[in-house]
Amino acid sequence: LNIPYGVIPHGSAIEYAVKKDSRFFDYGKSALKNANQIFVMSQEMEERLQLVFGTDTVKGKLKLLKLGVNNSLFKPSNKTERSSFINQLIKHFLPETPSPNFNQINWNEDATFCFTGRLIAEKGVQFLIAAYPLILEKTPNAKLIIIGEGPLQPTLIEAINSLERGEINDSFLNCSQEVSDFYKKLNNESKLS
Protein backbone atom coordinates (compact mmCIF):
# COMPACT_ATOMS: atom_id res chain seq x y z
CA LEU A 1 0.00 0.00 0.00
CA ASN A 2 3.01 2.27 0.48
CA ILE A 3 1.34 4.33 3.22
CA PRO A 4 3.76 5.95 5.69
CA TYR A 5 3.09 5.21 9.36
CA GLY A 6 4.54 5.61 12.81
CA VAL A 7 4.56 3.24 15.77
CA ILE A 8 4.35 3.79 19.54
CA PRO A 9 5.51 0.56 21.22
CA HIS A 10 4.27 -0.28 24.70
CA GLY A 11 6.34 -2.11 27.29
CA SER A 12 3.59 -4.53 28.30
CA ALA A 13 3.07 -5.59 24.67
CA ILE A 14 6.78 -6.34 24.35
CA GLU A 15 7.03 -8.19 27.65
CA TYR A 16 3.78 -10.18 27.54
CA ALA A 17 3.25 -10.83 23.83
CA VAL A 18 6.36 -10.24 21.72
CA LYS A 19 8.83 -11.99 24.02
CA LYS A 20 6.47 -14.92 24.69
CA ASP A 21 5.30 -15.76 21.19
CA SER A 22 7.49 -15.80 18.07
CA ARG A 23 4.51 -14.87 15.87
CA PHE A 24 4.12 -11.58 17.72
CA PHE A 25 7.87 -11.02 17.63
CA ASP A 26 7.81 -11.40 13.83
CA TYR A 27 4.82 -9.04 13.49
CA GLY A 28 6.45 -6.51 15.79
CA LYS A 29 9.79 -6.61 14.03
CA SER A 30 8.12 -6.24 10.64
CA ALA A 31 6.02 -3.30 11.87
CA LEU A 32 9.08 -1.54 13.31
CA LYS A 33 11.25 -2.26 10.26
CA ASN A 34 8.67 -0.82 7.86
CA ALA A 35 7.63 2.14 10.03
CA ASN A 36 8.74 5.61 9.02
CA GLN A 37 9.02 6.71 12.64
CA ILE A 38 9.09 4.94 16.02
CA PHE A 39 7.92 7.13 18.89
CA VAL A 40 9.16 6.21 22.37
CA MET A 41 8.34 7.72 25.75
CA SER A 42 11.68 7.06 27.43
CA GLN A 43 15.34 6.29 26.94
CA GLU A 44 14.64 2.90 28.54
CA MET A 45 12.16 2.05 25.74
CA GLU A 46 14.74 3.03 23.11
CA GLU A 47 17.23 0.65 24.70
CA ARG A 48 14.65 -2.12 25.10
CA LEU A 49 13.65 -1.93 21.41
CA GLN A 50 17.29 -2.11 20.35
CA LEU A 51 17.90 -5.07 22.65
CA VAL A 52 14.76 -7.03 21.68
CA PHE A 53 14.54 -6.26 17.95
CA GLY A 54 18.13 -5.32 17.09
CA THR A 55 19.71 -1.96 16.46
CA ASP A 56 19.37 -2.26 12.67
CA THR A 57 15.58 -2.64 12.93
CA VAL A 58 15.09 0.72 14.67
CA LYS A 59 18.17 2.66 13.49
CA GLY A 60 17.39 6.25 12.49
CA LYS A 61 13.68 5.92 13.26
CA LEU A 62 13.52 6.53 17.01
CA LYS A 63 11.94 9.75 18.23
CA LEU A 64 11.86 10.42 21.96
CA LEU A 65 8.65 12.15 23.04
CA LYS A 66 9.16 14.07 26.23
CA LEU A 67 5.76 13.88 27.86
CA GLY A 68 4.92 15.16 31.27
CA VAL A 69 4.09 18.26 33.19
CA ASN A 70 5.94 21.56 33.19
CA ASN A 71 6.46 21.84 36.95
CA SER A 72 7.22 25.55 36.72
CA LEU A 73 3.57 26.19 35.80
CA PHE A 74 2.14 24.47 38.88
CA LYS A 75 2.58 24.72 42.61
CA PRO A 76 1.41 22.20 45.19
CA SER A 77 -1.70 23.30 47.03
CA ASN A 78 -1.48 23.62 50.77
CA LYS A 79 -3.54 21.25 52.91
CA THR A 80 -6.26 23.77 53.69
CA GLU A 81 -6.92 24.47 49.97
CA ARG A 82 -7.00 20.85 48.71
CA SER A 83 -10.62 20.05 49.47
CA SER A 84 -11.78 23.22 47.75
CA PHE A 85 -9.64 22.50 44.65
CA ILE A 86 -10.84 18.89 44.41
CA ASN A 87 -14.47 19.95 44.71
CA GLN A 88 -13.97 22.60 42.02
CA LEU A 89 -12.49 19.96 39.68
CA ILE A 90 -15.34 17.52 40.33
CA LYS A 91 -17.98 20.22 39.74
CA HIS A 92 -16.20 21.43 36.60
CA PHE A 93 -15.56 18.08 34.94
CA LEU A 94 -18.50 16.04 36.27
CA PRO A 95 -21.27 18.57 36.94
CA GLU A 96 -24.09 16.18 36.00
CA THR A 97 -22.76 13.14 37.87
CA PRO A 98 -20.84 14.20 40.96
CA SER A 99 -19.62 11.18 42.86
CA PRO A 100 -20.82 11.28 46.45
CA ASN A 101 -18.03 8.85 47.31
CA PHE A 102 -15.42 11.54 46.90
CA ASN A 103 -17.04 13.27 49.87
CA GLN A 104 -15.89 10.36 52.06
CA ILE A 105 -12.29 11.45 51.62
CA ASN A 106 -10.80 14.21 53.71
CA TRP A 107 -8.68 15.73 50.95
CA ASN A 108 -6.96 18.01 53.47
CA GLU A 109 -5.74 15.24 55.76
CA ASP A 110 -6.01 11.79 54.14
CA ALA A 111 -3.09 10.38 52.17
CA THR A 112 -4.88 9.29 49.01
CA PHE A 113 -3.54 6.83 46.43
CA CYS A 114 -5.44 6.37 43.18
CA PHE A 115 -5.09 3.72 40.47
CA THR A 116 -6.98 4.21 37.22
CA GLY A 117 -6.65 1.59 34.53
CA ARG A 118 -7.65 -1.79 33.20
CA LEU A 119 -7.68 -4.36 35.98
CA ILE A 120 -5.18 -6.86 34.60
CA ALA A 121 -2.24 -8.54 36.31
CA GLU A 122 0.29 -6.77 34.09
CA LYS A 123 -0.67 -3.39 35.58
CA GLY A 124 0.36 -4.58 39.05
CA VAL A 125 -2.58 -3.19 41.03
CA GLN A 126 -2.60 -6.44 43.05
CA PHE A 127 0.78 -5.39 44.49
CA LEU A 128 -0.67 -2.03 45.51
CA ILE A 129 -3.44 -3.84 47.39
CA ALA A 130 -0.90 -6.22 48.98
CA ALA A 131 1.19 -3.24 50.14
CA TYR A 132 -1.79 -1.33 51.49
CA PRO A 133 -1.62 -2.85 55.03
CA LEU A 134 2.01 -1.69 55.25
CA ILE A 135 0.95 1.78 54.17
CA LEU A 136 -1.81 1.80 56.81
CA GLU A 137 0.70 0.88 59.53
CA LYS A 138 2.58 4.12 58.88
CA THR A 139 -0.35 6.23 57.67
CA PRO A 140 -3.64 5.08 59.27
CA ASN A 141 -5.73 7.67 57.39
CA ALA A 142 -4.53 6.47 53.96
CA LYS A 143 -7.16 5.87 51.30
CA LEU A 144 -6.77 3.65 48.25
CA ILE A 145 -9.05 4.30 45.27
CA ILE A 146 -9.12 1.78 42.45
CA ILE A 147 -10.97 2.82 39.32
CA GLY A 148 -11.30 0.37 36.48
CA GLU A 149 -12.71 -2.85 35.14
CA GLY A 150 -11.15 -6.02 33.81
CA PRO A 151 -10.65 -9.73 34.28
CA LEU A 152 -8.71 -9.29 37.54
CA GLN A 153 -11.58 -7.42 39.24
CA PRO A 154 -13.09 -10.45 41.09
CA THR A 155 -9.66 -11.43 42.41
CA LEU A 156 -8.95 -7.87 43.53
CA ILE A 157 -12.30 -7.68 45.32
CA GLU A 158 -11.44 -10.89 47.18
CA ALA A 159 -8.00 -9.49 48.05
CA ILE A 160 -9.55 -6.30 49.42
CA ASN A 161 -12.14 -8.29 51.37
CA SER A 162 -9.37 -10.35 52.96
CA LEU A 163 -7.68 -7.24 54.38
CA GLU A 164 -8.45 -6.46 58.00
CA ARG A 165 -9.68 -2.98 57.06
CA GLY A 166 -10.78 -3.90 53.54
CA GLU A 167 -13.91 -2.17 52.39
CA ILE A 168 -15.39 -2.35 48.93
CA ASN A 169 -17.11 0.70 47.60
CA ASP A 170 -18.57 -0.54 44.32
CA SER A 171 -18.81 2.90 42.80
CA PHE A 172 -15.04 3.27 43.08
CA LEU A 173 -14.42 -0.09 41.41
CA ASN A 174 -17.13 0.33 38.77
CA CYS A 175 -17.15 3.98 37.85
CA SER A 176 -15.77 3.57 34.33
CA GLN A 177 -18.63 5.74 33.03
CA GLU A 178 -17.56 8.60 35.32
CA VAL A 179 -13.94 8.21 34.18
CA SER A 180 -15.10 8.06 30.57
CA ASP A 181 -17.22 11.19 31.05
CA PHE A 182 -14.26 12.92 32.71
CA TYR A 183 -11.95 12.21 29.75
CA LYS A 184 -14.66 13.13 27.21
CA LYS A 185 -15.16 16.46 28.99
CA LEU A 186 -11.41 17.10 28.96
CA ASN A 187 -11.24 16.21 25.28
CA ASN A 188 -14.22 18.41 24.41
CA GLU A 189 -12.51 21.33 26.12
CA SER A 190 -9.33 20.67 24.13
CA LYS A 191 -7.39 19.72 27.25
CA LEU A 192 -6.44 16.40 25.62
CA SER A 193 -5.31 15.88 22.07
C-alpha positions in Angstrom: 0.0 0.0 0.0 3.0 2.3 0.5 1.3 4.3 3.2 3.8 6.0 5.7 3.1 5.2 9.4 4.5 5.6 12.8 4.6 3.2 15.8 4.4 3.8 19.5 5.5 0.6 21.2 4.3 -0.3 24.7 6.3 -2.1 27.3 3.6 -4.5 28.3 3.1 -5.6 24.7 6.8 -6.3 24.3 7.0 -8.2 27.7 3.8 -10.2 27.5 3.3 -10.8 23.8 6.4 -10.2 21.7 8.8 -12.0 24.0 6.5 -14.9 24.7 5.3 -15.8 21.2 7.5 -15.8 18.1 4.5 -14.9 15.9 4.1 -11.6 17.7 7.9 -11.0 17.6 7.8 -11.4 13.8 4.8 -9.0 13.5 6.4 -6.5 15.8 9.8 -6.6 14.0 8.1 -6.2 10.6 6.0 -3.3 11.9 9.1 -1.5 13.3 11.3 -2.3 10.3 8.7 -0.8 7.9 7.6 2.1 10.0 8.7 5.6 9.0 9.0 6.7 12.6 9.1 4.9 16.0 7.9 7.1 18.9 9.2 6.2 22.4 8.3 7.7 25.8 11.7 7.1 27.4 15.3 6.3 26.9 14.6 2.9 28.5 12.2 2.0 25.7 14.7 3.0 23.1 17.2 0.7 24.7 14.6 -2.1 25.1 13.6 -1.9 21.4 17.3 -2.1 20.3 17.9 -5.1 22.7 14.8 -7.0 21.7 14.5 -6.3 17.9 18.1 -5.3 17.1 19.7 -2.0 16.5 19.4 -2.3 12.7 15.6 -2.6 12.9 15.1 0.7 14.7 18.2 2.7 13.5 17.4 6.2 12.5 13.7 5.9 13.3 13.5 6.5 17.0 11.9 9.8 18.2 11.9 10.4 22.0 8.7 12.1 23.0 9.2 14.1 26.2 5.8 13.9 27.9 4.9 15.2 31.3 4.1 18.3 33.2 5.9 21.6 33.2 6.5 21.8 36.9 7.2 25.5 36.7 3.6 26.2 35.8 2.1 24.5 38.9 2.6 24.7 42.6 1.4 22.2 45.2 -1.7 23.3 47.0 -1.5 23.6 50.8 -3.5 21.3 52.9 -6.3 23.8 53.7 -6.9 24.5 50.0 -7.0 20.8 48.7 -10.6 20.1 49.5 -11.8 23.2 47.7 -9.6 22.5 44.6 -10.8 18.9 44.4 -14.5 20.0 44.7 -14.0 22.6 42.0 -12.5 20.0 39.7 -15.3 17.5 40.3 -18.0 20.2 39.7 -16.2 21.4 36.6 -15.6 18.1 34.9 -18.5 16.0 36.3 -21.3 18.6 36.9 -24.1 16.2 36.0 -22.8 13.1 37.9 -20.8 14.2 41.0 -19.6 11.2 42.9 -20.8 11.3 46.5 -18.0 8.8 47.3 -15.4 11.5 46.9 -17.0 13.3 49.9 -15.9 10.4 52.1 -12.3 11.5 51.6 -10.8 14.2 53.7 -8.7 15.7 51.0 -7.0 18.0 53.5 -5.7 15.2 55.8 -6.0 11.8 54.1 -3.1 10.4 52.2 -4.9 9.3 49.0 -3.5 6.8 46.4 -5.4 6.4 43.2 -5.1 3.7 40.5 -7.0 4.2 37.2 -6.7 1.6 34.5 -7.7 -1.8 33.2 -7.7 -4.4 36.0 -5.2 -6.9 34.6 -2.2 -8.5 36.3 0.3 -6.8 34.1 -0.7 -3.4 35.6 0.4 -4.6 39.1 -2.6 -3.2 41.0 -2.6 -6.4 43.1 0.8 -5.4 44.5 -0.7 -2.0 45.5 -3.4 -3.8 47.4 -0.9 -6.2 49.0 1.2 -3.2 50.1 -1.8 -1.3 51.5 -1.6 -2.8 55.0 2.0 -1.7 55.3 1.0 1.8 54.2 -1.8 1.8 56.8 0.7 0.9 59.5 2.6 4.1 58.9 -0.4 6.2 57.7 -3.6 5.1 59.3 -5.7 7.7 57.4 -4.5 6.5 54.0 -7.2 5.9 51.3 -6.8 3.7 48.2 -9.0 4.3 45.3 -9.1 1.8 42.4 -11.0 2.8 39.3 -11.3 0.4 36.5 -12.7 -2.9 35.1 -11.1 -6.0 33.8 -10.7 -9.7 34.3 -8.7 -9.3 37.5 -11.6 -7.4 39.2 -13.1 -10.5 41.1 -9.7 -11.4 42.4 -9.0 -7.9 43.5 -12.3 -7.7 45.3 -11.4 -10.9 47.2 -8.0 -9.5 48.0 -9.6 -6.3 49.4 -12.1 -8.3 51.4 -9.4 -10.3 53.0 -7.7 -7.2 54.4 -8.4 -6.5 58.0 -9.7 -3.0 57.1 -10.8 -3.9 53.5 -13.9 -2.2 52.4 -15.4 -2.4 48.9 -17.1 0.7 47.6 -18.6 -0.5 44.3 -18.8 2.9 42.8 -15.0 3.3 43.1 -14.4 -0.1 41.4 -17.1 0.3 38.8 -17.2 4.0 37.9 -15.8 3.6 34.3 -18.6 5.7 33.0 -17.6 8.6 35.3 -13.9 8.2 34.2 -15.1 8.1 30.6 -17.2 11.2 31.1 -14.3 12.9 32.7 -12.0 12.2 29.7 -14.7 13.1 27.2 -15.2 16.5 29.0 -11.4 17.1 29.0 -11.2 16.2 25.3 -14.2 18.4 24.4 -12.5 21.3 26.1 -9.3 20.7 24.1 -7.4 19.7 27.2 -6.4 16.4 25.6 -5.3 15.9 22.1 
